[in-house]
């Protein structure tokens, strides 16, 4: 039931694996928009008006004899669509063209579109997710939800001290409920690998902590798609959380989906952790759902084409 995965692979994607359809407009030039860009999900483009006008300015500087004169976002979009019709399969490709490359803001580059899937998924669509891919998706939800903090993916021995006298995962060693509340970080998602930091990686599991839930009862919910009990490191972490909560007169409840098993296959544990954290964060599902409603492997597999381009 466990899913072998490499934490250390660093594969990136330069091209586009799949073109998605806009349900309303049928625009095959539009990839998946970033979750941090929700108002654009049903629009004809993932680009904001400001972004298109910025690209217009960059184009006009480089091409004074072929300037874009209109200030209409749609006109600018159509101009680029026609200009790169033989070069680009979709609008994300425009960012990689010479006039725009290295001239766009970090925010525009990172948070206009959903992350790209690695090209290796073309041949192996159920490839195990790496730490890089998990982090790339979570970063968009941190951007979308200012009160959300993502930690990890961390190896299970996060509290251990290395031979250089350093904590394996500093964010876990320094985890402080009072400090998080001061920073207005009320919701925390954590992804762990069940292997220690000295190993290649075995199985992804997750935690979701809500310090200010709507029902007023702060909690830490631990999720393992295999339905296994929390490991000793998670139990020690929970004990520390309870002590921190008690110091500020907070009662932090702990719950888990064990022994309820979701995953029957071998490849989707990473997708399960993403689905769990995202739906707890969005409020679509609660802890009880993950304890009682089986989520099939094939169901979360489909979210590869939702969380990634």
Secondary structure, 3 states (H helix, E strand, C coil): CCCCCCCCCCCCCCCCCCCCCCCCCCCCCCCCECHHHHHHCCCCCCCCHHHHHHHHHHHHHHCCCCCCCCCCHHHHHHHHHHHCCCCCCCHHHHHHCCCCCCCCCHHHHHHCECECCCHHHHCCCCCCCCHHHHHHHHHHHHHHCCCEEEEEEEECCCCCECCCCCECCHHHHCCCHHHHHHCCCCEEEEEEECCCCCCCCCCEEEEEEECCCCCCCCEEEEECCCCCCCCHHHHHHHHHHHHHHHHCCCCCEEEECCCCCCCCCCCCHHHHHHHHHHHHHHCCCCHHHHHHCCCCHHHHHHCHHHHEC
